[in-house]
Every structure is written in C-alpha cells, then in structure tokens.
Amino acid sequence: RFIDALASEDLHSDAFKARLDSAFALGKEEISTASSLMQGRFMQRNFDGVENTLAYKAINEIRGQLDELNPGKDGDLLQPRKLLGLIPFGNKLEAYFRKYQTASEQLKTSMGQLYAARDDMQKDGVDIEATRGKLWEAMTQLAAAARFATTLDTRLAEKVQALEATDPQRAQALRQEVLFYARQNLQDIQTQQAVCVNGYLALDVLKKTGREMI
C-alpha cells in the first residue's frame, strides 16, 4: 500500500511529501529507543577487572587482617612470655586474644563493607535483568524495522525500474527521495542491531560476574 501510494499520488502533493517523510523516518524511533538503553550505567562499566570494586577491596582487607591474626606466626601460644627473655610476665595466648580483640572492630567494619557490597550487587543483578528485558524488546522492534526496510528496498527498486519507461520523473523522485533514505536507514538499523547484540552479551558477562562475586 505504501509503494502503491507513492506510485499514484501527485509528486507535489502534501500526501506524497508525507510519504517521503515517513520513509526518511523509517527505523529512527526504534534506533533512538535502543540507543538510549545503550547509554545506561551498566553499559559504561569497566571490564578491566574487579580489583576496584568495593567487594574486592573489602575481601582483600579481611584477608590481610586475618593473616595478621594467624596464631601460627606467634609460635607456641602456651609458652609464657618473658621480659628480656628472662622474667616471666603473662602468656602468649592472652596476648594473642588481646590482639584479636583489638582487631575485632576493624574486622567488623570490613565485614559490614563486604555485606553492603553484596547487597549492591544483588540490586544490580535485578536491574541488569530488567535492562536485558528492555534491550531484548528494543532488538525485536529493530528486527521488525529491518524486515520492513528490506522488503521496502526490494519492492521499491522493482517499482522504480518499472516506472523508468513510463514515468521517469516519478522514478527519479522515488529513487532519490525514498529508496536512497530507505537503504541508508536500513544500514543504520543493522548497525544499531550489532551494537545492541554486543550490549546484550556484555550484560550477560556483568550478570555472570556479579553472581560469582556474590
């Protein structure tokens, strides 16, 4: 119906111009919707590693604190402590537990940071899944626009070729004002499809990384 209208309406009519505008706008809305999703915070994530995340830092701090509290470093904790190596005063076991008590607040803080980071990652997981759903819907719309643009390209090219013998002015108008932009828009749609596929796969990586970190 779209092509038949282009082939029959007055080249200078508002209706024909409206058809040209719709061809020019083909797929633009779908591209805009998909592009906006690609600007979200998850798409800006750095994939160099997890070393800079709060969870990784908290785990490292806890590991260092527990390493410092390793009782094996203090030798036999049941042996008495001796001042200048001669005078007994207290024992190593009591000294070790005092050190542990001193470190407990620091450990508690690190554990709090770790749990907070875990909660943030769980929230991110929910948001990532929601973003994947929206991106999939946008990709479906892009696929529909690409299908329409491809069909329009094929049938319009046939119509232009058929009109060249009987109405060369209309054939030229359709070639320059409709077919050119339809093909340009199809390329833009296909480019956005490729970007969205990469983004969808990147979200899968983020989701997997988040699960492993949790």
C-alpha positions in Angstrom: 0.0 0.0 0.0 2.9 2.3 0.8 4.5 1.8 -2.6 1.2 2.0 -4.5 0.5 5.3 -2.9 4.0 6.6 -3.8 3.4 5.5 -7.4 0.0 7.2 -7.8 -0.1 10.4 -5.7 0.8 13.8 -7.1 4.5 14.4 -6.7 3.9 17.9 -5.4 1.1 17.0 -3.0 1.3 17.1 0.8 0.3 13.4 0.9 3.3 12.5 -1.3 5.6 14.6 0.9 4.2 12.9 4.0 5.1 9.5 2.4 8.7 10.8 1.8 8.9 12.0 5.4 7.8 8.6 6.7 10.5 6.9 4.5 13.1 9.3 5.9 12.0 8.5 9.5 12.0 4.7 8.9 13.5 3.0 11.9 14.6 6.2 13.6 12.3 5.8 16.6 13.5 2.2 17.1 17.1 3.2 16.8 16.6 6.0 19.3 15.0 3.7 21.8 17.7 1.1 21.5 20.4 3.8 21.6 19.1 5.3 24.9 19.3 1.8 26.5 22.9 1.6 25.5 23.7 4.7 27.5 22.7 3.2 30.8 25.2 2.9 33.7 25.7 -0.9 33.1 26.9 -0.2 29.6 29.6 2.2 30.9 31.1 -0.4 33.2 34.8 -1.0 33.1 35.5 -4.6 32.2 39.3 -4.4 33.0 38.7 -6.4 36.2 37.0 -6.4 39.6 40.1 -5.1 41.6 38.5 -1.7 42.1 35.1 -2.9 43.4 34.1 -2.4 47.0 33.7 -6.1 47.5 37.2 -6.9 46.2 38.8 -4.3 48.4 36.8 -5.5 51.5 37.9 -9.1 50.8 41.5 -8.0 50.5 41.3 -6.1 53.7 39.8 -9.0 55.6 42.4 -11.4 54.1 45.2 -9.1 55.3 43.6 -8.7 58.8 43.1 -12.5 59.2 46.7 -13.1 58.0 47.9 -10.7 60.7 45.9 -12.7 63.3 47.2 -16.0 62.2 48.3 -17.7 65.5 50.9 -19.7 63.7 53.0 -16.5 63.4 53.3 -16.2 67.2 54.9 -19.6 67.8 53.8 -21.7 70.8 51.0 -19.7 72.4 51.1 -21.9 75.5 54.6 -20.8 76.4 55.0 -18.0 79.0 56.2 -14.6 77.8 59.5 -13.4 79.3 60.7 -9.8 79.7 64.2 -9.6 78.3 63.9 -13.3 77.7 64.3 -13.9 81.5 61.4 -12.6 83.6 58.0 -14.3 83.1 55.0 -12.0 82.7 51.7 -13.3 81.3 51.5 -15.8 78.5 51.4 -15.6 74.7 47.8 -16.9 74.5 46.4 -14.0 76.5 48.4 -11.5 74.3 47.1 -13.2 71.2 43.5 -12.8 72.2 44.1 -9.2 73.2 45.4 -8.6 69.7 42.3 -10.3 68.3 40.0 -8.1 70.4 41.8 -5.0 69.2 41.3 -6.1 65.5 37.7 -7.1 66.0 36.3 -3.6 65.3 38.3 -3.3 62.2 37.1 -6.7 61.1 33.6 -5.8 61.8 33.9 -2.7 59.7 35.4 -4.7 56.8 32.6 -7.3 57.1 30.0 -4.5 57.0 31.5 -3.2 53.8 31.5 -6.6 52.3 27.8 -7.2 53.1 26.9 -3.8 51.8 28.8 -4.5 48.5 27.0 -7.9 48.2 23.6 -6.1 48.7 24.5 -3.6 46.0 25.5 -6.4 43.6 22.2 -8.2 44.2 20.3 -5.0 43.4 22.5 -4.6 40.3 21.5 -8.1 39.3 17.8 -7.2 39.4 18.5 -4.0 37.4 20.6 -5.9 34.8 17.9 -8.4 34.2 15.4 -5.6 33.8 17.7 -3.8 31.3 18.2 -7.1 29.4 14.4 -7.4 29.0 14.1 -3.9 27.7 17.0 -4.3 25.4 15.6 -7.6 24.0 12.3 -5.8 23.3 14.2 -3.0 21.5 16.1 -5.6 19.5 12.8 -7.2 18.5 11.5 -3.8 17.3 14.7 -3.2 15.4 14.4 -6.6 13.7 10.8 -5.7 12.6 12.0 -2.3 11.2 14.9 -4.1 9.4 12.5 -6.6 7.9 10.2 -3.8 6.7 13.1 -1.7 5.3 14.5 -4.8 3.5 11.1 -5.6 1.9 10.6 -1.9 1.0 14.0 -1.8 -0.6 13.3 -4.8 -2.8 9.8 -3.9 -3.9 10.6 -0.2 -4.3 13.6 -1.0 -6.5 11.3 -3.1 -8.7 8.7 -0.3 -8.8 11.4 2.3 -9.8 12.6 0.1 -12.6 9.1 -0.4 -13.9 8.3 3.3 -13.8 11.5 4.4 -15.6 9.9 3.7 -19.0 6.5 5.2 -18.3 7.1 7.9 -15.7 10.9 8.8 -15.5 10.2 11.9 -13.3 8.4 9.8 -10.6 11.0 7.0 -10.9 13.8 9.6 -10.2 11.9 11.1 -7.3 11.3 7.6 -5.8 15.0 6.7 -6.3 16.4 9.9 -4.8 13.9 10.7 -2.1 12.7 7.3 -0.9 14.9 4.4 -2.0 18.1 6.2 -1.0 16.9 7.0 2.5 15.3 3.6 2.9 18.7 2.0 2.2 20.6 4.4 4.4 18.2 3.8 7.3 18.4 0.1 6.8 22.2 0.4 7.3 21.7 2.4 10.4 19.2 -0.1 11.8 21.6 -3.0 11.1 24.4 -1.1 12.8 22.3 -0.5 15.8 21.3 -4.2 15.9 25.0 -5.2 16.0 25.6 -2.7 18.8 22.6 -4.0 20.8 23.8 -7.6 20.4 27.2 -6.7 21.8 25.5 -4.8 24.7 23.2 -7.8 25.4 26.2 -10.1 25.6 28.1 -7.6 27.8 25.1 -7.6 30.2 25.4 -11.4 30.3 29.1 -11.0 31.4 28.1 -8.5 34.1 25.4 -10.8 35.4 27.8 -13.8 35.5 30.5 -11.7 37.2 28.0 -10.4 39.7 26.9 -14.0 40.6 30.5 -15.1 41.0 31.3 -12.1 43.2 28.3 -12.7 45.4 
